[in-house]
Amino acid sequence: MSTRTTAEARAKRRRRIRGRVVGTTERPRVSVFRSNKAIYAQVVDDSTGTTLAAARSAEVDRSGLDKTGVAKKVGALLAERARAHDIETVVFDRSGYLYHGRVKALAEGAREGGLVF
């Protein structure tokens, strides 16, 4: 009996999610990547394979914030950049991560910034 590592389990969840979640020109996909120290998000049009907007934690003022607070600011920054490209509705791709903690904070920040999903 083989056991699956954490990375393998996430990869399987990610493939399963990407089978259902597809970004179009009218409704692009918000893709999230979370490392131990940073969080990244980008708005992707899968039909053309282009990134329309992106934000990362290195671009945000971190003073006095924990990683969850930084993630919320990244979501707001992403929403601001997406709205500058006239993007308001998106589909959220959590990339196999649980919708909890920093991933949830990023999503809430993006919603507060004006993105609809």
Jmol script that loads the backbone (N, CA, C; Angstrom):
load data "model"
ATOM      1  N   MET A   1       0.834  -1.178   0.000  1.00  0.00           N
ATOM      2  CA  MET A   1       0.000   0.000   0.000  1.00  0.00           C
ATOM      3  C   MET A   1       0.882   1.246   0.000  1.00  0.00           C
ATOM      4  N   SER A   2       0.655   2.150  -0.945  1.00  0.00           N
ATOM      5  CA  SER A   2       1.483   3.352  -1.023  1.00  0.00           C
ATOM      6  C   SER A   2       0.762   4.528  -0.368  1.00  0.00           C
ATOM      7  N   THR A   3       1.546   5.332   0.288  1.00  0.00           N
ATOM      8  CA  THR A   3       0.978   6.532   0.893  1.00  0.00           C
ATOM      9  C   THR A   3       1.388   7.739   0.063  1.00  0.00           C
ATOM     10  N   ARG A   4       0.531   8.712   0.048  1.00  0.00           N
ATOM     11  CA  ARG A   4       0.754   9.899  -0.763  1.00  0.00           C
ATOM     12  C   ARG A   4       1.367  10.992   0.104  1.00  0.00           C
ATOM     13  N   THR A   5       2.367  11.668  -0.409  1.00  0.00           N
ATOM     14  CA  THR A   5       2.958  12.776   0.327  1.00  0.00           C
ATOM     15  C   THR A   5       2.027  13.986   0.240  1.00  0.00           C
ATOM     16  N   THR A   6       2.310  14.988   1.041  1.00  0.00           N
ATOM     17  CA  THR A   6       1.500  16.203   1.040  1.00  0.00           C
ATOM     18  C   THR A   6       1.527  16.869  -0.333  1.00  0.00           C
ATOM     19  N   ALA A   7       2.703  16.923  -0.939  1.00  0.00           N
ATOM     20  CA  ALA A   7       2.823  17.548  -2.259  1.00  0.00           C
ATOM     21  C   ALA A   7       2.050  16.762  -3.316  1.00  0.00           C
ATOM     22  N   GLU A   8       2.109  15.442  -3.240  1.00  0.00           N
ATOM     23  CA  GLU A   8       1.374  14.620  -4.200  1.00  0.00           C
ATOM     24  C   GLU A   8      -0.128  14.786  -4.025  1.00  0.00           C
ATOM     25  N   ALA A   9      -0.582  14.871  -2.787  1.00  0.00           N
ATOM     26  CA  ALA A   9      -2.006  15.059  -2.516  1.00  0.00           C
ATOM     27  C   ALA A   9      -2.479  16.405  -3.055  1.00  0.00           C
ATOM     28  N   ARG A  10      -1.671  17.449  -2.853  1.00  0.00           N
ATOM     29  CA  ARG A  10      -2.030  18.769  -3.368  1.00  0.00           C
ATOM     30  C   ARG A  10      -2.062  18.754  -4.895  1.00  0.00           C
ATOM     31  N   ALA A  11      -1.096  18.077  -5.517  1.00  0.00           N
ATOM     32  CA  ALA A  11      -1.057  18.001  -6.975  1.00  0.00           C
ATOM     33  C   ALA A  11      -2.312  17.309  -7.510  1.00  0.00           C
ATOM     34  N   LYS A  12      -2.762  16.286  -6.830  1.00  0.00           N
ATOM     35  CA  LYS A  12      -3.974  15.583  -7.257  1.00  0.00           C
ATOM     36  C   LYS A  12      -5.201  16.482  -7.116  1.00  0.00           C
ATOM     37  N   ARG A  13      -5.290  17.199  -5.979  1.00  0.00           N
ATOM     38  CA  ARG A  13      -6.401  18.140  -5.791  1.00  0.00           C
ATOM     39  C   ARG A  13      -6.363  19.232  -6.856  1.00  0.00           C
ATOM     40  N   ARG A  14      -5.152  19.711  -7.172  1.00  0.00           N
ATOM     41  CA  ARG A  14      -4.996  20.783  -8.158  1.00  0.00           C
ATOM     42  C   ARG A  14      -5.471  20.331  -9.533  1.00  0.00           C
ATOM     43  N   ARG A  15      -5.098  19.125  -9.933  1.00  0.00           N
ATOM     44  CA  ARG A  15      -5.552  18.595 -11.228  1.00  0.00           C
ATOM     45  C   ARG A  15      -7.074  18.461 -11.254  1.00  0.00           C
ATOM     46  N   ARG A  16      -7.641  18.010 -10.168  1.00  0.00           N
ATOM     47  CA  ARG A  16      -9.088  17.846 -10.084  1.00  0.00           C
ATOM     48  C   ARG A  16      -9.796  19.199 -10.197  1.00  0.00           C
ATOM     49  N   ILE A  17      -9.276  20.197  -9.496  1.00  0.00           N
ATOM     50  CA  ILE A  17      -9.867  21.538  -9.543  1.00  0.00           C
ATOM     51  C   ILE A  17      -9.746  22.130 -10.946  1.00  0.00           C
ATOM     52  N   ARG A  18      -8.563  21.981 -11.567  1.00  0.00           N
ATOM     53  CA  ARG A  18      -8.345  22.574 -12.887  1.00  0.00           C
ATOM     54  C   ARG A  18      -9.179  21.895 -13.971  1.00  0.00           C
ATOM     55  N   GLY A  19      -9.691  20.713 -13.689  1.00  0.00           N
ATOM     56  CA  GLY A  19     -10.605  20.076 -14.621  1.00  0.00           C
ATOM     57  C   GLY A  19     -11.943  20.777 -14.670  1.00  0.00           C
ATOM     58  N   ARG A  20     -12.282  21.468 -13.595  1.00  0.00           N
ATOM     59  CA  ARG A  20     -13.564  22.170 -13.519  1.00  0.00           C
ATOM     60  C   ARG A  20     -13.439  23.674 -13.694  1.00  0.00           C
ATOM     61  N   VAL A  21     -12.322  24.241 -13.248  1.00  0.00           N
ATOM     62  CA  VAL A  21     -12.160  25.695 -13.231  1.00  0.00           C
ATOM     63  C   VAL A  21     -11.338  26.124 -14.441  1.00  0.00           C
ATOM     64  N   VAL A  22     -11.965  26.892 -15.326  1.00  0.00           N
ATOM     65  CA  VAL A  22     -11.291  27.369 -16.531  1.00  0.00           C
ATOM     66  C   VAL A  22     -11.540  28.865 -16.668  1.00  0.00           C
ATOM     67  N   GLY A  23     -10.481  29.616 -16.935  1.00  0.00           N
ATOM     68  CA  GLY A  23     -10.614  31.049 -17.133  1.00  0.00           C
ATOM     69  C   GLY A  23     -10.854  31.375 -18.590  1.00  0.00           C
ATOM     70  N   THR A  24     -11.824  32.239 -18.849  1.00  0.00           N
ATOM     71  CA  THR A  24     -12.121  32.672 -20.210  1.00  0.00           C
ATOM     72  C   THR A  24     -11.811  34.157 -20.329  1.00  0.00           C
ATOM     73  N   THR A  25     -11.977  34.695 -21.513  1.00  0.00           N
ATOM     74  CA  THR A  25     -11.732  36.119 -21.715  1.00  0.00           C
ATOM     75  C   THR A  25     -12.738  36.950 -20.927  1.00  0.00           C
ATOM     76  N   GLU A  26     -13.992  36.501 -20.875  1.00  0.00           N
ATOM     77  CA  GLU A  26     -15.023  37.227 -20.149  1.00  0.00           C
ATOM     78  C   GLU A  26     -14.880  37.054 -18.638  1.00  0.00           C
ATOM     79  N   ARG A  27     -14.423  35.870 -18.226  1.00  0.00           N
ATOM     80  CA  ARG A  27     -14.297  35.565 -16.801  1.00  0.00           C
ATOM     81  C   ARG A  27     -12.991  34.817 -16.547  1.00  0.00           C
ATOM     82  N   PRO A  28     -11.890  35.568 -16.363  1.00  0.00           N
ATOM     83  CA  PRO A  28     -10.588  34.920 -16.179  1.00  0.00           C
ATOM     84  C   PRO A  28     -10.464  34.232 -14.823  1.00  0.00           C
ATOM     85  N   ARG A  29      -9.401  33.472 -14.690  1.00  0.00           N
ATOM     86  CA  ARG A  29      -9.163  32.671 -13.486  1.00  0.00           C
ATOM     87  C   ARG A  29      -8.150  33.372 -12.587  1.00  0.00           C
ATOM     88  N   VAL A  30      -8.430  33.394 -11.282  1.00  0.00           N
ATOM     89  CA  VAL A  30      -7.470  33.902 -10.302  1.00  0.00           C
ATOM     90  C   VAL A  30      -6.734  32.699  -9.742  1.00  0.00           C
ATOM     91  N   SER A  31      -5.441  32.593 -10.054  1.00  0.00           N
ATOM     92  CA  SER A  31      -4.624  31.478  -9.611  1.00  0.00           C
ATOM     93  C   SER A  31      -3.784  31.916  -8.417  1.00  0.00           C
ATOM     94  N   VAL A  32      -3.731  31.067  -7.389  1.00  0.00           N
ATOM     95  CA  VAL A  32      -3.026  31.389  -6.151  1.00  0.00           C
ATOM     96  C   VAL A  32      -1.862  30.420  -5.961  1.00  0.00           C
ATOM     97  N   PHE A  33      -0.715  30.957  -5.557  1.00  0.00           N
ATOM     98  CA  PHE A  33       0.394  30.119  -5.120  1.00  0.00           C
ATOM     99  C   PHE A  33       0.839  30.609  -3.758  1.00  0.00           C
ATOM    100  N   ARG A  34       0.995  29.673  -2.843  1.00  0.00           N
ATOM    101  CA  ARG A  34       1.355  30.008  -1.471  1.00  0.00           C
ATOM    102  C   ARG A  34       2.618  29.245  -1.106  1.00  0.00           C
ATOM    103  N   SER A  35       3.642  29.967  -0.669  1.00  0.00           N
ATOM    104  CA  SER A  35       4.823  29.322  -0.132  1.00  0.00           C
ATOM    105  C   SER A  35       4.835  29.567   1.374  1.00  0.00           C
ATOM    106  N   ASN A  36       5.870  29.100   2.049  1.00  0.00           N
ATOM    107  CA  ASN A  36       5.923  29.313   3.495  1.00  0.00           C
ATOM    108  C   ASN A  36       6.092  30.777   3.856  1.00  0.00           C
ATOM    109  N   LYS A  37       6.772  31.533   2.997  1.00  0.00           N
ATOM    110  CA  LYS A  37       7.054  32.932   3.315  1.00  0.00           C
ATOM    111  C   LYS A  37       6.233  33.933   2.515  1.00  0.00           C
ATOM    112  N   ALA A  38       5.769  33.566   1.343  1.00  0.00           N
ATOM    113  CA  ALA A  38       5.127  34.530   0.456  1.00  0.00           C
ATOM    114  C   ALA A  38       3.844  33.971  -0.133  1.00  0.00           C
ATOM    115  N   ILE A  39       3.079  34.848  -0.761  1.00  0.00           N
ATOM    116  CA  ILE A  39       1.876  34.438  -1.480  1.00  0.00           C
ATOM    117  C   ILE A  39       1.811  35.226  -2.774  1.00  0.00           C
ATOM    118  N   TYR A  40       1.396  34.556  -3.836  1.00  0.00           N
ATOM    119  CA  TYR A  40       1.338  35.141  -5.165  1.00  0.00           C
ATOM    120  C   TYR A  40      -0.045  34.872  -5.740  1.00  0.00           C
ATOM    121  N   ALA A  41      -0.534  35.794  -6.557  1.00  0.00           N
ATOM    122  CA  ALA A  41      -1.809  35.585  -7.235  1.00  0.00           C
ATOM    123  C   ALA A  41      -1.743  36.236  -8.607  1.00  0.00           C
ATOM    124  N   GLN A  42      -2.400  35.610  -9.571  1.00  0.00           N
ATOM    125  CA  GLN A  42      -2.455  36.196 -10.902  1.00  0.00           C
ATOM    126  C   GLN A  42      -3.797  35.915 -11.553  1.00  0.00           C
ATOM    127  N   VAL A  43      -4.210  36.825 -12.409  1.00  0.00           N
ATOM    128  CA  VAL A  43      -5.438  36.685 -13.182  1.00  0.00           C
ATOM    129  C   VAL A  43      -5.033  36.173 -14.555  1.00  0.00           C
ATOM    130  N   VAL A  44      -5.558  34.999 -14.926  1.00  0.00           N
ATOM    131  CA  VAL A  44      -5.110  34.306 -16.133  1.00  0.00           C
ATOM    132  C   VAL A  44      -6.283  34.079 -17.079  1.00  0.00           C
ATOM    133  N   ASP A  45      -6.052  34.373 -18.361  1.00  0.00           N
ATOM    134  CA  ASP A  45      -6.997  34.021 -19.424  1.00  0.00           C
ATOM    135  C   ASP A  45      -6.501  32.730 -20.049  1.00  0.00           C
ATOM    136  N   ASP A  46      -7.158  31.618 -19.756  1.00  0.00           N
ATOM    137  CA  ASP A  46      -6.697  30.316 -20.241  1.00  0.00           C
ATOM    138  C   ASP A  46      -6.901  30.130 -21.737  1.00  0.00           C
ATOM    139  N   SER A  47      -7.838  30.849 -22.330  1.00  0.00           N
ATOM    140  CA  SER A  47      -8.067  30.679 -23.771  1.00  0.00           C
ATOM    141  C   SER A  47      -6.885  31.196 -24.586  1.00  0.00           C
ATOM    142  N   THR A  48      -6.196  32.241 -24.101  1.00  0.00           N
ATOM    143  CA  THR A  48      -5.017  32.755 -24.803  1.00  0.00           C
ATOM    144  C   THR A  48      -3.720  32.421 -24.072  1.00  0.00           C
ATOM    145  N   GLY A  49      -3.821  31.938 -22.837  1.00  0.00           N
ATOM    146  CA  GLY A  49      -2.638  31.584 -22.062  1.00  0.00           C
ATOM    147  C   GLY A  49      -1.858  32.785 -21.573  1.00  0.00           C
ATOM    148  N   THR A  50      -2.554  33.881 -21.305  1.00  0.00           N
ATOM    149  CA  THR A  50      -1.867  35.101 -20.877  1.00  0.00           C
ATOM    150  C   THR A  50      -2.241  35.487 -19.451  1.00  0.00           C
ATOM    151  N   THR A  51      -1.290  36.120 -18.775  1.00  0.00           N
ATOM    152  CA  THR A  51      -1.531  36.671 -17.452  1.00  0.00           C
ATOM    153  C   THR A  51      -1.953  38.122 -17.636  1.00  0.00           C
ATOM    154  N   LEU A  52      -3.123  38.467 -17.093  1.00  0.00           N
ATOM    155  CA  LEU A  52      -3.674  39.804 -17.272  1.00  0.00           C
ATOM    156  C   LEU A  52      -3.299  40.745 -16.136  1.00  0.00           C
ATOM    157  N   ALA A  53      -3.160  40.204 -14.926  1.00  0.00           N
ATOM    158  CA  ALA A  53      -2.765  41.006 -13.765  1.00  0.00           C
ATOM    159  C   ALA A  53      -2.129  40.062 -12.755  1.00  0.00           C
ATOM    160  N   ALA A  54      -1.222  40.598 -11.940  1.00  0.00           N
ATOM    161  CA  ALA A  54      -0.555  39.772 -10.939  1.00  0.00           C
ATOM    162  C   ALA A  54      -0.206  40.623  -9.728  1.00  0.00           C
ATOM    163  N   ALA A  55      -0.075  39.967  -8.582  1.00  0.00           N
ATOM    164  CA  ALA A  55       0.343  40.639  -7.355  1.00  0.00           C
ATOM    165  C   ALA A  55       1.063  39.615  -6.488  1.00  0.00           C
ATOM    166  N   ARG A  56       1.985  40.115  -5.675  1.00  0.00           N
ATOM    167  CA  ARG A  56       2.722  39.222  -4.779  1.00  0.00           C
ATOM    168  C   ARG A  56       3.002  39.938  -3.475  1.00  0.00           C
ATOM    169  N   SER A  57       3.327  39.177  -2.466  1.00  0.00           N
ATOM    170  CA  SER A  57       3.500  39.734  -1.132  1.00  0.00           C
ATOM    171  C   SER A  57       4.714  40.650  -1.028  1.00  0.00           C
ATOM    172  N   ALA A  58       5.699  40.505  -1.908  1.00  0.00           N
ATOM    173  CA  ALA A  58       6.869  41.376  -1.868  1.00  0.00           C
ATOM    174  C   ALA A  58       6.526  42.807  -2.260  1.00  0.00           C
ATOM    175  N   GLU A  59       5.382  43.005  -2.912  1.00  0.00           N
ATOM    176  CA  GLU A  59       4.973  44.337  -3.353  1.00  0.00           C
ATOM    177  C   GLU A  59       4.121  45.075  -2.331  1.00  0.00           C
ATOM    178  N   VAL A  60       3.843  44.449  -1.206  1.00  0.00           N
ATOM    179  CA  VAL A  60       2.922  44.989  -0.210  1.00  0.00           C
ATOM    180  C   VAL A  60       3.698  45.441   1.019  1.00  0.00           C
ATOM    181  N   ASP A  61       3.234  46.526   1.648  1.00  0.00           N
ATOM    182  CA  ASP A  61       3.831  46.983   2.899  1.00  0.00           C
ATOM    183  C   ASP A  61       3.441  46.010   4.006  1.00  0.00           C
ATOM    184  N   ARG A  62       4.421  45.340   4.591  1.00  0.00           N
ATOM    185  CA  ARG A  62       4.161  44.293   5.578  1.00  0.00           C
ATOM    186  C   ARG A  62       4.206  44.786   7.016  1.00  0.00           C
ATOM    187  N   SER A  63       4.461  46.050   7.239  1.00  0.00           N
ATOM    188  CA  SER A  63       4.714  46.547   8.589  1.00  0.00           C
ATOM    189  C   SER A  63       3.555  46.229   9.535  1.00  0.00           C
ATOM    190  N   GLY A  64       3.881  45.500  10.577  1.00  0.00           N
ATOM    191  CA  GLY A  64       2.909  45.164  11.613  1.00  0.00           C
ATOM    192  C   GLY A  64       1.867  44.147  11.223  1.00  0.00           C
ATOM    193  N   LEU A  65       2.063  43.427  10.128  1.00  0.00           N
ATOM    194  CA  LEU A  65       1.067  42.459   9.676  1.00  0.00           C
ATOM    195  C   LEU A  65       1.609  41.043   9.771  1.00  0.00           C
ATOM    196  N   ASP A  66       0.701  40.101  10.049  1.00  0.00           N
ATOM    197  CA  ASP A  66       1.080  38.702   9.953  1.00  0.00           C
ATOM    198  C   ASP A  66       0.875  38.254   8.498  1.00  0.00           C
ATOM    199  N   LYS A  67       1.165  36.992   8.202  1.00  0.00           N
ATOM    200  CA  LYS A  67       1.083  36.509   6.827  1.00  0.00           C
ATOM    201  C   LYS A  67      -0.349  36.565   6.291  1.00  0.00           C
ATOM    202  N   THR A  68      -1.336  36.392   7.163  1.00  0.00           N
ATOM    203  CA  THR A  68      -2.727  36.454   6.733  1.00  0.00           C
ATOM    204  C   THR A  68      -3.104  37.876   6.343  1.00  0.00           C
ATOM    205  N   GLY A  69      -2.658  38.841   7.111  1.00  0.00           N
ATOM    206  CA  GLY A  69      -2.911  40.240   6.779  1.00  0.00           C
ATOM    207  C   GLY A  69      -2.252  40.652   5.481  1.00  0.00           C
ATOM    208  N   VAL A  70      -1.044  40.150   5.246  1.00  0.00           N
ATOM    209  CA  VAL A  70      -0.338  40.430   3.997  1.00  0.00           C
ATOM    210  C   VAL A  70      -1.109  39.830   2.825  1.00  0.00           C
ATOM    211  N   ALA A  71      -1.632  38.614   3.007  1.00  0.00           N
ATOM    212  CA  ALA A  71      -2.389  37.953   1.944  1.00  0.00           C
ATOM    213  C   ALA A  71      -3.631  38.761   1.584  1.00  0.00           C
ATOM    214  N   LYS A  72      -4.277  39.348   2.571  1.00  0.00           N
ATOM    215  CA  LYS A  72      -5.465  40.160   2.313  1.00  0.00           C
ATOM    216  C   LYS A  72      -5.094  41.392   1.487  1.00  0.00           C
ATOM    217  N   LYS A  73      -3.955  42.004   1.804  1.00  0.00           N
ATOM    218  CA  LYS A  73      -3.482  43.158   1.038  1.00  0.00           C
ATOM    219  C   LYS A  73      -3.117  42.768  -0.398  1.00  0.00           C
ATOM    220  N   VAL A  74      -2.556  41.587  -0.566  1.00  0.00           N
ATOM    221  CA  VAL A  74      -2.219  41.100  -1.908  1.00  0.00           C
ATOM    222  C   VAL A  74      -3.501  40.938  -2.723  1.00  0.00           C
ATOM    223  N   GLY A  75      -4.547  40.406  -2.100  1.00  0.00           N
ATOM    224  CA  GLY A  75      -5.831  40.265  -2.791  1.00  0.00           C
ATOM    225  C   GLY A  75      -6.395  41.604  -3.219  1.00  0.00           C
ATOM    226  N   ALA A  76      -6.288  42.606  -2.341  1.00  0.00           N
ATOM    227  CA  ALA A  76      -6.782  43.942  -2.682  1.00  0.00           C
ATOM    228  C   ALA A  76      -5.960  44.554  -3.823  1.00  0.00           C
ATOM    229  N   LEU A  77      -4.645  44.355  -3.794  1.00  0.00           N
ATOM    230  CA  LEU A  77      -3.778  44.857  -4.853  1.00  0.00           C
ATOM    231  C   LEU A  77      -4.092  44.178  -6.184  1.00  0.00           C
ATOM    232  N   LEU A  78      -4.331  42.879  -6.146  1.00  0.00           N
ATOM    233  CA  LEU A  78      -4.691  42.146  -7.356  1.00  0.00           C
ATOM    234  C   LEU A  78      -6.006  42.671  -7.923  1.00  0.00           C
ATOM    235  N   ALA A  79      -6.976  42.915  -7.058  1.00  0.00           N
ATOM    236  CA  ALA A  79      -8.272  43.431  -7.505  1.00  0.00           C
ATOM    237  C   ALA A  79      -8.108  44.803  -8.151  1.00  0.00           C
ATOM    238  N   GLU A  80      -7.278  45.643  -7.559  1.00  0.00           N
ATOM    239  CA  GLU A  80      -7.034  46.975  -8.115  1.00  0.00           C
ATOM    240  C   GLU A  80      -6.424  46.878  -9.515  1.00  0.00           C
ATOM    241  N   ARG A  81      -5.455  46.003  -9.679  1.00  0.00           N
ATOM    242  CA  ARG A  81      -4.802  45.834 -10.980  1.00  0.00           C
ATOM    243  C   ARG A  81      -5.735  45.193 -12.009  1.00  0.00           C
ATOM    244  N   ALA A  82      -6.578  44.269 -11.561  1.00  0.00           N
ATOM    245  CA  ALA A  82      -7.523  43.626 -12.477  1.00  0.00           C
ATOM    246  C   ALA A  82      -8.582  44.627 -12.933  1.00  0.00           C
ATOM    247  N   ARG A  83      -9.053  45.444 -12.022  1.00  0.00           N
ATOM    248  CA  ARG A  83     -10.066  46.441 -12.380  1.00  0.00           C
ATOM    249  C   ARG A  83      -9.493  47.490 -13.323  1.00  0.00           C
ATOM    250  N   ALA A  84      -8.192  47.735 -13.249  1.00  0.00           N
ATOM    251  CA  ALA A  84      -7.553  48.653 -14.187  1.00  0.00           C
ATOM    252  C   ALA A  84      -7.605  48.106 -15.616  1.00  0.00           C
ATOM    253  N   HIS A  85      -7.718  46.785 -15.750  1.00  0.00           N
ATOM    254  CA  HIS A  85      -7.853  46.138 -17.058  1.00  0.00           C
ATOM    255  C   HIS A  85      -9.311  45.816 -17.362  1.00  0.00           C
ATOM    256  N   ASP A  86     -10.244  46.455 -16.665  1.00  0.00           N
ATOM    257  CA  ASP A  86     -11.693  46.267 -16.841  1.00  0.00           C
ATOM    258  C   ASP A  86     -12.134  44.830 -16.585  1.00  0.00           C
ATOM    259  N   ILE A  87     -11.529  44.188 -15.590  1.00  0.00           N
ATOM    260  CA  ILE A  87     -11.916  42.831 -15.194  1.00  0.00           C
ATOM    261  C   ILE A  87     -12.636  42.938 -13.860  1.00  0.00           C
ATOM    262  N   GLU A  88     -13.888  42.470 -13.833  1.00  0.00           N
ATOM    263  CA  GLU A  88     -14.652  42.538 -12.589  1.00  0.00           C
ATOM    264  C   GLU A  88     -15.087  41.169 -12.092  1.00  0.00           C
ATOM    265  N   THR A  89     -15.426  40.262 -13.008  1.00  0.00           N
ATOM    266  CA  THR A  89     -15.847  38.933 -12.593  1.00  0.00           C
ATOM    267  C   THR A  89     -14.756  37.934 -12.933  1.00  0.00           C
ATOM    268  N   VAL A  90     -14.438  37.080 -11.989  1.00  0.00           N
ATOM    269  CA  VAL A  90     -13.392  36.076 -12.148  1.00  0.00           C
ATOM    270  C   VAL A  90     -13.869  34.756 -11.559  1.00  0.00           C
ATOM    271  N   VAL A  91     -13.106  33.723 -11.801  1.00  0.00           N
ATOM    272  CA  VAL A  91     -13.323  32.435 -11.161  1.00  0.00           C
ATOM    273  C   VAL A  91     -12.084  32.153 -10.309  1.00  0.00           C
ATOM    274  N   PHE A  92     -12.278  31.665  -9.093  1.00  0.00           N
ATOM    275  CA  PHE A  92     -11.186  31.514  -8.129  1.00  0.00           C
ATOM    276  C   PHE A  92     -10.624  30.103  -8.181  1.00  0.00           C
ATOM    277  N   ASP A  93      -9.314  30.009  -8.406  1.00  0.00           N
ATOM    278  CA  ASP A  93      -8.609  28.729  -8.440  1.00  0.00           C
ATOM    279  C   ASP A  93      -7.674  28.685  -7.228  1.00  0.00           C
ATOM    280  N   ARG A  94      -8.014  27.860  -6.255  1.00  0.00           N
ATOM    281  CA  ARG A  94      -7.221  27.802  -5.031  1.00  0.00           C
ATOM    282  C   ARG A  94      -5.997  26.902  -5.156  1.00  0.00           C
ATOM    283  N   SER A  95      -5.800  26.306  -6.309  1.00  0.00           N
ATOM    284  CA  SER A  95      -4.609  25.511  -6.641  1.00  0.00           C
ATOM    285  C   SER A  95      -4.343  24.354  -5.686  1.00  0.00           C
ATOM    286  N   GLY A  96      -5.373  23.731  -5.202  1.00  0.00           N
ATOM    287  CA  GLY A  96      -5.200  22.566  -4.338  1.00  0.00           C
ATOM    288  C   GLY A  96      -5.035  22.894  -2.874  1.00  0.00           C
ATOM    289  N   TYR A  97      -4.923  24.174  -2.524  1.00  0.00           N
ATOM    290  CA  TYR A  97      -4.827  24.554  -1.122  1.00  0.00           C
ATOM    291  C   TYR A  97      -6.223  24.583  -0.521  1.00  0.00           C
ATOM    292  N   LEU A  98      -6.311  24.357   0.771  1.00  0.00           N
ATOM    293  CA  LEU A  98      -7.593  24.476   1.439  1.00  0.00           C
ATOM    294  C   LEU A  98      -8.040  25.931   1.420  1.00  0.00           C
ATOM    295  N   TYR A  99      -9.346  26.154   1.287  1.00  0.00           N
ATOM    296  CA  TYR A  99      -9.879  27.515   1.336  1.00  0.00           C
ATOM    297  C   TYR A  99      -9.946  27.913   2.809  1.00  0.00           C
ATOM    298  N   HIS A 100      -8.785  28.328   3.315  1.00  0.00           N
ATOM    299  CA  HIS A 100      -8.631  28.565   4.740  1.00  0.00           C
ATOM    300  C   HIS A 100      -7.388  29.411   4.933  1.00  0.00           C
ATOM    301  N   GLY A 101      -7.353  30.218   5.959  1.00  0.00           N
ATOM    302  CA  GLY A 101      -6.142  30.963   6.282  1.00  0.00           C
ATOM    303  C   GLY A 101      -5.772  31.995   5.234  1.00  0.00           C
ATOM    304  N   ARG A 102      -4.547  31.898   4.725  1.00  0.00           N
ATOM    305  CA  ARG A 102      -4.034  32.909   3.788  1.00  0.00           C
ATOM    306  C   ARG A 102      -4.757  32.891   2.451  1.00  0.00           C
ATOM    307  N   VAL A 103      -5.160  31.715   1.979  1.00  0.00           N
ATOM    308  CA  VAL A 103      -5.883  31.632   0.707  1.00  0.00           C
ATOM    309  C   VAL A 103      -7.240  32.309   0.842  1.00  0.00           C
ATOM    310  N   LYS A 104      -7.914  32.071   1.946  1.00  0.00           N
ATOM    311  CA  LYS A 104      -9.207  32.703   2.198  1.00  0.00           C
ATOM    312  C   LYS A 104      -9.049  34.216   2.370  1.00  0.00           C
ATOM    313  N   ALA A 105      -7.998  34.641   3.060  1.00  0.00           N
ATOM    314  CA  ALA A 105      -7.748  36.072   3.253  1.00  0.00           C
ATOM    315  C   ALA A 105      -7.492  36.764   1.922  1.00  0.00           C
ATOM    316  N   LEU A 106      -6.739  36.126   1.034  1.00  0.00           N
ATOM    317  CA  LEU A 106      -6.492  36.696  -0.290  1.00  0.00           C
ATOM    318  C   LEU A 106      -7.809  36.847  -1.045  1.00  0.00           C
ATOM    319  N   ALA A 107      -8.655  35.838  -0.987  1.00  0.00           N
ATOM    320  CA  ALA A 107      -9.952  35.897  -1.667  1.00  0.00           C
ATOM    321  C   ALA A 107     -10.823  37.016  -1.098  1.00  0.00           C
ATOM    322  N   GLU A 108     -10.838  37.163   0.224  1.00  0.00           N
ATOM    323  CA  GLU A 108     -11.632  38.217   0.842  1.00  0.00           C
ATOM    324  C   GLU A 108     -11.111  39.596   0.462  1.00  0.00           C
ATOM    325  N   GLY A 109      -9.794  39.753   0.417  1.00  0.00           N
ATOM    326  CA  GLY A 109      -9.202  41.018  -0.001  1.00  0.00           C
ATOM    327  C   GLY A 109      -9.562  41.352  -1.446  1.00  0.00           C
ATOM    328  N   ALA A 110      -9.567  40.343  -2.311  1.00  0.00           N
ATOM    329  CA  ALA A 110      -9.931  40.566  -3.702  1.00  0.00           C
ATOM    330  C   ALA A 110     -11.404  40.954  -3.829  1.00  0.00           C
ATOM    331  N   ARG A 111     -12.252  40.321  -3.030  1.00  0.00           N
ATOM    332  CA  ARG A 111     -13.682  40.675  -3.051  1.00  0.00           C
ATOM    333  C   ARG A 111     -13.898  42.103  -2.555  1.00  0.00           C
ATOM    334  N   GLU A 112     -13.196  42.461  -1.477  1.00  0.00           N
ATOM    335  CA  GLU A 112     -13.318  43.820  -0.949  1.00  0.00           C
ATOM    336  C   GLU A 112     -12.781  44.844  -1.947  1.00  0.00           C
ATOM    337  N   GLY A 113     -11.829  44.438  -2.781  1.00  0.00           N
ATOM    338  CA  GLY A 113     -11.282  45.317  -3.806  1.00  0.00           C
ATOM    339  C   GLY A 113     -12.168  45.462  -5.025  1.00  0.00           C
ATOM    340  N   GLY A 114     -13.239  44.672  -5.100  1.00  0.00           N
ATOM    341  CA  GLY A 114     -14.204  44.832  -6.179  1.00  0.00           C
ATOM    342  C   GLY A 114     -14.329  43.667  -7.139  1.00  0.00           C
ATOM    343  N   LEU A 115     -13.560  42.604  -6.955  1.00  0.00           N
ATOM    344  CA  LEU A 115     -13.716  41.436  -7.837  1.00  0.00           C
ATOM    345  C   LEU A 115     -14.915  40.608  -7.385  1.00  0.00           C
ATOM    346  N   VAL A 116     -15.613  40.061  -8.347  1.00  0.00           N
ATOM    347  CA  VAL A 116     -16.800  39.242  -8.058  1.00  0.00           C
ATOM    348  C   VAL A 116     -16.499  37.803  -8.429  1.00  0.00           C
ATOM    349  N   PHE A 117     -16.636  36.892  -7.458  1.00  0.00           N
ATOM    350  CA  PHE A 117     -16.518  35.451  -7.709  1.00  0.00           C
ATOM    351  C   PHE A 117     -17.196  34.691  -6.603  1.00  0.00           C
TER     352      PHE A 117
END
end "model"
wireframe off; spacefill off
backbone 0.3
color backbone group
